[in-house]
Amino acid sequence: TEEPHAPYDRVVLTSYFSGRSPQDLLLGDPATWDRPGVGMHLATRVDAVDTEARVVRCGGTEVGYDALVLATGSSA
C-alpha cells in the first residue's frame, strides 16, 4: 500500500470520528501478516509488476511472489 496504514474499512471511516480507534477499522485478521510467506509493504508505491518473472518492483527493490493481490485503493 502507498499509505502508511494497514488496509482499513473505508465505508465505516466516519465512525473513526465518533470515538472508534484506527484498530477498529482494520480489515481482516492482523495475524495474517505474521504468517510465513505473507507480506505487506506499507508506504510503498509499486513501479512495475513483471508477471512473467513474478516480481514486483518498488522504489528500486524487487520482491518476488507466488500469489499477488493488488488493492488499488482510492484517492480523495
C-alpha positions, 0 to 999 in steps of 0.5 A, spaced: 500 500 500 502 507 498 499 509 505 502 508 511 496 504 514 494 497 514 488 496 509 482 499 513 474 499 512 473 505 508 465 505 508 465 505 516 471 511 516 466 516 519 465 512 525 473 513 526 470 520 528 465 518 533 470 515 538 472 508 534 480 507 534 484 506 527 484 498 530 477 498 529 477 499 522 482 494 520 480 489 515 481 482 516 485 478 521 492 482 523 495 475 524 495 474 517 501 478 516 505 474 521 504 468 517 510 465 513 510 467 506 505 473 507 507 480 506 505 487 506 509 493 504 506 499 507 508 506 504 510 503 498 508 505 491 509 499 486 513 501 479 512 495 475 509 488 476 513 483 471 508 477 471 512 473 467 518 473 472 513 474 478 516 480 481 514 486 483 518 492 483 518 498 488 522 504 489 528 500 486 527 493 490 524 487 487 520 482 491 518 476 488 511 472 489 507 466 488 500 469 489 499 477 488 493 481 490 493 488 488 488 493 492 488 499 488 485 503 493 482 510 492 484 517 492 480 523 495 
